[in-house]
């Protein structure tokens, strides 16, 4: 063999050795069968707050930028270009300019241009002729002045002030680019995107189906012929179906720890992963409705919470306490454990906290013979109902007699948004593990997801201060101060961050489960089936 041939052979060997076996063995074809735990109100991501409305259609769309689908912990360092090829800030850090990918087409054949970027963010800011029926992430863009375009392939985001983490908002699975030429009404039922999969149909309470986009702008992708999501609300039923091989993938994060053990015992060849947990279970109170407009009553309700009981009963001790942001090790920004334990209601002496809470309640005129009677509203799925039952039991300890009010998913978020409740148990998923994506929306005065109308102007100023701060360590300490103040205010008492597993059959390849968001890892374009 000639010397040059030896060299070529050696190079080819080194390349093949460096490429993972899974990459070399990729197969095309097959339908990925996924369990969907509930039916969404629509399939328009920009109008949905729940993963059942976002995750099944994330693969229909593309973003300007996206968190790397195979880096488990989302961060600024894991953001990759998608419809944008590159980006840059101006000297004042208030103008973020994207150069856009050329030759991309929407699923109906029309070309993607910079006009679609402007239309999408005009829609979210409420500046378009059309209106979103619900606009849950409008507050993400309070710092955005406008989007400017230059030609068909350049778009600039003009900000009021510097915001170093602005890119993280654009990288979320909740931030797809929408087409100018399709109305919001159509996007609710039959969305048009540029992504690896085309939308086929949405049958409420039954299924959502996607099919491979043969003209996807990434050559060779996706590998799957399609993805089918089937709505099944009973967790025990679906686990039996998964064990029997009817489904390839469970709805991520929705398998309880006991059910995960059932799968491991009865289907040992399946893989299960229990990520750090990026969904908080929290108590929301309508501060505008008497008697919950009384801060002393709200304090008593926060003090009665036994967080360890929630964690032990519902997660077999694997869940985590937190103040607002997802705690470490999964979360980047949450308060450390040693600081957390110094907050009111987070200590180990629950009896002492409840004695203080009962004293407050008695001063307010309540007692064993004169309890406060309330309804605890919550979404009608197990992940909400189960902790709500425990909450009701714990409220009895301070003379509050509550009954459960289950609410259908399609009505849940509209109900809490219009403040049509008194006491509620809510789950808050981490769209983006960054303070800019969580704090102003959920806790800022007037935040779209601030369902209980908490408002502290000093906290708002701190939220803006951390957003401007370029030094990430200084920013982290500001976030911890915000968490401390909000806990003392009883802003939205957190019980715990849940732990829920994701399980998949051996045929499913190249899947990465995200650690600090349940929304951002479901493009599905390079998942493949080995069967």
C-alpha positions as a printed Julia matrix, in Angstrom:
531×3 Matrix{Float64}:
   0.0    0.0    0.0
   1.37   3.43  -0.93
   2.4    5.83   1.81
  -0.46   8.2    0.92
  -2.97   5.38   1.16
  -1.61   4.43   4.58
  -2.07   8.05   5.69
  -5.64   8.19   4.4
  -6.46   4.89   6.08
  -4.99   6.11   9.36
  -6.97   9.34   9.19
 -10.19   7.45   8.43
  -9.53   5.11  11.36
  -8.99   8.03  13.74
 -12.17   9.73  12.52
 -14.21   6.55  12.96
 -12.75   6.01  16.43
 -13.69   9.53  17.44
 -17.31   9.2   16.29
 -19.67   7.57  18.81
 -21.04   4.17  17.76
 -24.62   5.53  18.03
 -23.87   8.14  15.37
 -22.51   5.55  12.95
 -25.48   3.28  13.53
 -28.26   5.82  12.9
 -31.35   4.45  11.22
 -34.09   6.36   9.46
 -37.78   5.65   9.73
 -40.27   4.67  12.36
 -42.9    6.48  14.41
 -41.93   7.53  17.93
 -44.88   6.74  20.23
 -45.13   9.03  23.26
 -47.59   9.22  26.13
 -49.12  12.68  26.67
 -50.43  13.2   30.2
 -53.14  15.72  29.31
 -54.83  17.54  26.46
 -53.78  21.15  25.77
 -56.09  24.06  25.09
 -54.29  24.61  21.77
 -51.07  23.78  19.94
 -49.9   27.4   19.69
 -46.73  27.55  21.78
 -46.85  31.33  22.14
 -50.26  31.06  23.81
 -49.59  28.07  26.06
 -48.16  27.83  29.57
 -48.08  24.07  29.9
 -45.71  21.48  28.46
 -48.6   19.51  26.98
 -49.2   22.44  24.64
 -45.52  23.1   23.91
 -43.56  19.88  23.9
 -45.57  17.94  21.25
 -45.11  20.72  18.69
 -41.62  21.98  19.53
 -40.37  19.94  16.57
 -42.71  21.82  14.23
 -40.72  25.01  14.78
 -37.27  26.53  14.91
 -35.88  29.3   17.09
 -33.38  32.0   16.29
 -31.11  30.25  18.8
 -31.65  27.12  20.87
 -30.14  25.39  23.88
 -27.98  22.5   22.66
 -30.28  19.47  22.69
 -27.53  17.22  24.07
 -26.16  19.38  26.88
 -28.24  18.4   29.94
 -27.84  21.66  31.86
 -29.09  24.73  29.98
 -26.84  27.77  30.28
 -25.53  30.67  28.21
 -22.64  28.43  27.17
 -24.98  25.84  25.63
 -26.83  28.22  23.28
 -26.42  27.33  19.59
 -27.52  29.04  16.34
 -30.64  27.8   14.59
 -32.5   30.18  12.23
 -29.75  32.66  13.06
 -26.27  31.87  11.79
 -24.51  34.36  14.08
 -25.21  37.28  16.4
 -23.44  40.25  17.95
 -24.01  43.07  20.46
 -23.24  46.73  19.86
 -20.89  48.69  22.17
 -23.75  49.77  24.48
 -25.04  46.19  24.75
 -28.53  47.38  23.83
 -28.66  46.24  20.2
 -28.5   42.51  19.46
 -28.16  41.77  15.73
 -28.78  38.41  14.1
 -27.73  37.3   10.64
 -30.31  34.83   9.4
 -30.13  31.54   7.57
 -31.02  31.76   3.89
 -33.01  29.25   1.87
 -35.28  28.17   4.76
 -38.94  27.6    3.9
 -42.08  27.36   5.95
 -43.96  24.08   5.73
 -46.37  25.62   3.21
 -43.45  26.52   0.91
 -43.23  30.26   1.6
 -39.73  31.65   2.31
 -38.57  32.5    5.83
 -37.27  36.09   6.14
 -36.46  38.72   8.73
 -40.07  39.94   8.49
 -41.13  36.77  10.34
 -38.82  37.68  13.24
 -40.36  41.11  13.52
 -43.91  39.74  13.21
 -43.3   37.17  15.97
 -42.04  39.66  18.54
 -44.57  42.32  17.55
 -47.21  39.67  18.27
 -45.74  38.86  21.7
 -45.43  42.53  22.6
 -49.02  43.24  21.56
 -47.89  45.57  18.74
 -49.37  43.59  15.84
 -52.74  43.97  14.16
 -53.51  40.38  15.18
 -53.7   39.47  18.87
 -52.74  36.41  20.86
 -55.72  35.15  22.84
 -53.39  34.52  25.8
 -49.88  35.99  26.02
 -48.14  34.25  28.94
 -44.59  35.43  28.22
 -45.22  39.05  27.3
 -43.32  40.23  30.39
 -40.16  38.53  29.11
 -39.92  41.35  26.6
 -40.63  44.38  28.78
 -37.07  45.53  28.07
 -37.48  45.16  24.31
 -38.18  48.42  22.46
 -38.65  46.9   19.01
 -37.25  44.59  16.35
 -35.69  46.24  13.32
 -34.97  44.49  10.02
 -32.41  45.24   7.35
 -33.06  43.31   4.19
 -34.45  39.8    4.29
 -31.71  38.25   6.4
 -30.84  40.59   9.23
 -32.84  41.43  12.34
 -31.91  43.49  15.39
 -33.48  43.5   18.87
 -33.32  47.01  20.37
 -33.34  47.03  24.18
 -34.01  49.85  26.65
 -31.06  48.82  28.82
 -28.36  46.14  28.77
 -29.63  42.62  29.44
 -26.8   40.07  29.17
 -29.13  37.07  29.57
 -31.58  38.14  26.85
 -30.32  35.29  24.64
 -31.53  32.7   27.15
 -35.11  33.84  26.59
 -34.75  33.44  22.83
 -33.21  29.96  23.29
 -36.19  28.54  25.18
 -38.5   26.03  23.55
 -41.24  28.56  24.36
 -39.72  31.07  21.88
 -40.29  29.69  18.38
 -40.44  31.92  15.32
 -43.95  32.21  13.82
 -44.79  32.99  10.18
 -46.14  36.42   9.25
 -48.62  34.99   6.78
 -50.47  32.63   9.18
 -53.0   33.96  11.68
 -52.86  33.21  15.43
 -56.25  31.48  15.08
 -54.82  29.01  12.57
 -51.69  28.45  14.68
 -53.86  27.29  17.58
 -55.2   24.35  15.6
 -52.78  23.74  12.72
 -49.4   25.43  13.23
 -47.02  26.1   10.34
 -43.3   26.07  11.13
 -39.87  25.57   9.59
 -38.92  22.66  11.84
 -38.03  18.99  11.28
 -41.64  17.84  11.59
 -44.86  18.98   9.97
 -48.05  19.16  11.96
 -50.69  16.6   10.95
 -53.56  16.8   13.42
 -54.69  17.66  16.93
 -57.6   15.68  18.32
 -58.44  17.13  21.76
 -58.35  14.5   24.51
 -57.02  11.95  22.02
 -53.78  12.66  20.2
 -51.33  14.97  18.43
 -49.51  13.72  15.32
 -46.45  14.99  13.46
 -44.84  13.75  10.25
 -41.29  14.09   8.91
 -40.53  17.29   6.97
 -38.75  15.98   3.82
 -37.57  19.51   2.97
 -35.99  20.33   6.32
 -33.1   22.76   5.95
 -30.76  20.49   7.95
 -29.73  17.8    5.42
 -30.48  14.24   6.5
 -32.71  15.2    9.43
 -34.98  14.19  11.02
 -34.44  10.44  11.25
 -37.97   9.63  12.41
 -40.91   9.32  10.02
 -43.09  10.96  12.65
 -44.07  11.37  16.29
 -47.43  10.42  17.78
 -48.56  11.68  21.19
 -51.5    9.86  22.77
 -53.42  11.48  25.63
 -53.8    9.16  28.65
 -54.46  10.76  32.03
 -54.16   7.7   34.28
 -50.52   7.2   35.24
 -50.9    3.59  36.39
 -52.63   2.63  33.13
 -49.94   4.19  30.99
 -47.11   2.6   32.95
 -48.61  -0.82  32.31
 -48.89   0.07  28.62
 -45.26   1.22  28.56
 -44.11  -1.99  30.26
 -46.05  -3.93  27.61
 -44.14  -2.03  24.88
 -47.03   0.06  23.56
 -45.11   3.32  23.99
 -41.49   4.19  23.24
 -41.18   7.17  25.58
 -42.99   8.32  28.69
 -44.03  11.93  29.01
 -40.8   13.38  30.38
 -40.72  14.15  34.1
 -44.17  12.69  34.74
 -43.24   9.25  36.06
 -43.38   9.29  39.85
 -40.52   7.7   41.78
 -42.61   4.64  42.85
 -43.81   4.1   39.26
 -40.22   4.44  38.03
 -39.3    1.57  40.35
 -42.17  -0.47  38.87
 -40.74   0.06  35.38
 -37.23  -0.82  36.51
 -38.5   -4.07  38.02
 -40.88  -5.12  35.26
 -39.11  -3.69  32.2
 -35.41  -3.79  33.2
 -34.22  -3.34  29.6
 -35.82   0.15  29.51
 -33.79   3.2   30.56
 -35.07   5.57  33.25
 -33.55   8.86  34.31
 -34.53  10.93  37.34
 -33.29  14.46  36.6
 -32.68  17.15  39.18
 -36.27  18.41  38.99
 -37.27  21.71  37.38
 -40.91  22.01  38.44
 -41.9   23.68  41.72
 -45.11  22.97  43.65
 -46.37  26.17  45.24
 -49.23  27.8   47.12
 -50.94  30.79  45.53
 -53.43  32.99  47.34
 -55.69  35.62  45.84
 -54.42  38.68  47.67
 -57.3   40.75  46.32
 -59.98  38.52  47.91
 -60.75  38.85  51.65
 -59.63  37.38  53.99
 -56.48  36.6   51.97
 -55.73  40.29  51.6
 -54.54  40.06  55.22
 -50.74  39.47  55.3
 -50.96  37.83  58.74
 -53.31  35.15  57.41
 -50.99  34.53  54.49
 -48.05  34.25  56.88
 -49.88  31.66  58.98
 -50.59  29.55  55.89
 -46.94  29.67  54.86
 -45.8   28.69  58.35
 -47.94  25.54  58.46
 -46.26  23.99  55.42
 -44.26  20.87  56.23
 -42.08  20.68  53.15
 -40.32  17.5   54.21
 -43.66  15.66  54.32
 -44.43  16.62  50.71
 -40.97  15.45  49.65
 -41.05  12.19  51.59
 -44.59  11.19  50.58
 -44.55  12.21  46.94
 -40.91  11.77  45.89
 -39.57   9.19  48.36
 -37.27  11.85  49.77
 -35.72  12.87  46.44
 -37.43  16.26  46.0
 -35.72  19.49  47.03
 -36.66  22.55  49.06
 -36.31  25.9   47.35
 -37.28  29.56  47.68
 -37.99  30.52  44.04
 -35.31  29.46  41.56
 -34.46  25.8   40.98
 -31.91  24.75  43.62
 -28.51  23.2   42.93
 -27.18  20.84  41.72
 -29.61  20.88  38.77
 -30.36  24.58  38.89
 -27.7   27.22  38.41
 -29.32  30.11  40.31
 -31.17  28.73  43.33
 -30.2   29.57  46.91
 -27.76  27.13  48.62
 -29.2   24.78  51.24
 -27.41  26.38  54.2
 -28.93  29.79  53.34
 -32.33  28.3   52.61
 -32.61  26.74  56.05
 -32.37  30.2   57.64
 -35.56  31.4   55.94
 -38.85  31.55  57.89
 -40.71  28.24  57.65
 -37.74  26.32  56.24
 -36.34  25.06  59.55
 -36.83  21.58  60.95
 -39.05  22.58  63.91
 -42.46  22.33  62.22
 -44.28  22.15  65.58
 -42.89  25.56  66.54
 -43.86  27.09  63.19
 -47.4   25.72  63.46
 -47.79  26.96  67.03
 -46.94  30.44  65.77
 -49.39  29.99  62.86
 -52.23  28.9   65.21
 -51.59  31.91  67.42
 -51.96  34.18  64.39
 -55.17  32.44  63.33
 -56.68  32.76  66.8
 -55.91  36.49  66.82
 -57.79  36.7   63.53
 -60.8   35.01  65.13
 -60.41  31.44  63.89
 -60.19  28.29  66.0
 -61.34  24.68  66.41
 -65.01  25.69  66.62
 -64.75  28.49  64.05
 -62.54  27.26  61.19
 -61.91  29.16  57.98
 -63.64  27.28  55.14
 -62.07  27.48  51.69
 -61.74  25.68  48.38
 -58.3   24.67  47.14
 -58.37  24.87  43.34
 -55.9   22.88  41.29
 -55.44  21.37  37.85
 -57.16  18.0   37.46
 -54.14  15.78  36.92
 -52.25  13.66  39.51
 -49.16  15.88  39.71
 -51.42  18.68  41.0
 -54.09  16.73  42.87
 -51.74  14.61  44.97
 -49.89  17.5   46.67
 -53.18  19.42  46.96
 -54.55  16.63  49.15
 -51.51  16.9   51.43
 -51.88  20.69  51.52
 -55.5   20.37  52.62
 -54.44  18.04  55.44
 -51.76  20.48  56.62
 -54.14  23.46  56.57
 -56.34  21.65  59.09
 -53.51  22.08  61.6
 -54.24  25.82  61.7
 -58.06  25.78  61.67
 -58.54  25.93  57.89
 -61.04  23.41  56.52
 -60.59  23.08  52.79
 -62.17  21.06  50.01
 -60.54  20.19  46.71
 -61.74  21.87  43.49
 -60.23  20.06  40.45
 -60.13  22.16  37.27
 -59.73  20.92  33.7
 -56.42  21.85  32.04
 -58.09  23.92  29.32
 -59.63  26.12  32.05
 -56.84  26.08  34.62
 -54.52  28.85  33.39
 -57.34  31.17  32.25
 -58.91  30.7   35.7
 -55.82  31.67  37.69
 -54.91  34.46  35.25
 -58.24  36.19  35.8
 -57.9   35.63  39.6
 -61.01  33.43  39.72
 -59.87  31.52  42.81
 -59.11  32.08  46.49
 -56.58  29.37  47.42
 -54.82  27.25  44.81
 -52.02  24.76  44.45
 -49.97  25.42  41.35
 -46.98  23.91  39.58
 -44.44  26.23  37.98
 -42.13  24.74  35.38
 -38.77  26.28  34.58
 -39.06  27.72  31.08
 -35.51  29.02  31.35
 -33.18  28.51  34.31
 -32.32  32.18  34.44
 -33.69  34.94  36.69
 -34.78  36.98  33.65
 -37.01  34.1   32.58
 -38.5   33.37  36.0
 -38.56  36.34  38.36
 -40.32  39.21  36.59
 -42.9   36.9   35.0
 -43.84  35.09  38.22
 -43.09  37.67  40.94
 -42.76  41.1   39.36
 -45.51  43.67  39.8
 -47.93  42.99  36.94
 -46.06  39.86  35.73
 -48.19  37.76  33.4
 -47.74  34.6   35.52
 -47.93  36.5   38.83
 -51.26  34.83  39.5
 -51.57  36.04  43.1
 -50.73  39.73  42.4
 -47.65  39.89  44.64
 -46.02  43.3   44.28
 -42.99  44.74  46.07
 -41.37  47.71  44.31
 -38.07  47.14  46.14
 -38.01  43.56  44.85
 -38.82  44.83  41.35
 -35.8   47.15  41.52
 -33.59  44.24  42.56
 -34.97  42.12  39.71
 -33.98  44.85  37.26
 -30.6   45.31  38.96
 -29.69  41.64  38.6
 -30.8   41.71  34.96
 -28.36  44.5   34.11
 -25.45  43.03  36.12
 -22.81  41.46  33.82
 -20.87  39.75  36.63
 -22.6   36.4   37.12
 -21.41  35.86  40.69
 -22.65  39.31  41.76
 -25.86  38.58  39.91
 -26.27  35.29  41.78
 -26.01  37.02  45.18
 -28.62  39.56  44.08
 -30.92  36.68  43.15
 -30.46  35.13  46.6
 -31.37  38.45  48.2
 -34.49  38.58  46.04
 -35.41  35.04  47.11
 -34.93  35.97  50.78
 -37.18  39.02  50.54
 -39.89  37.21  48.61
 -39.93  34.38  51.14
 -40.28  36.84  54.01
 -43.13  38.48  52.07
 -44.84  35.11  51.49
 -44.81  35.96  47.79
 -45.61  32.44  46.58
 -44.72  29.81  49.2
 -42.94  26.87  47.61
 -43.48  23.39  49.01
 -40.72  21.7   46.99
 -39.17  21.07  43.59
 -40.55  17.78  42.31
 -38.65  14.78  41.0
 -40.21  12.97  38.07
 -38.56  10.38  35.87
 -38.39   9.92  32.11
 -38.24   6.36  30.77
 -37.68   5.07  27.25
 -37.47   1.76  25.46
 -34.11   0.37  24.3
 -34.95   1.23  20.67
 -34.91   4.98  21.4
 -31.47   6.42  20.66
 -29.72   9.77  21.09
 -32.1   11.18  23.73
 -30.83  13.65  26.33
 -32.97  14.53  29.36
 -32.57  18.15  30.43
 -31.77  18.86  34.08
 -33.01  22.43  34.52
 -35.96  22.83  32.18
 -38.86  20.59  31.15
 -39.48  22.71  28.03
 -36.25  23.01  26.1
 -35.13  19.54  24.98
 -37.79  18.27  22.6
 -36.85  19.27  19.05
 -36.55  15.47  18.35
 -34.77  16.08  15.06
 -31.87  13.68  15.71
 -33.67  11.04  17.81
 -33.76   7.68  16.02
 -35.24   4.22  16.53
 -33.13   1.08  16.42
 -35.79  -1.35  15.24
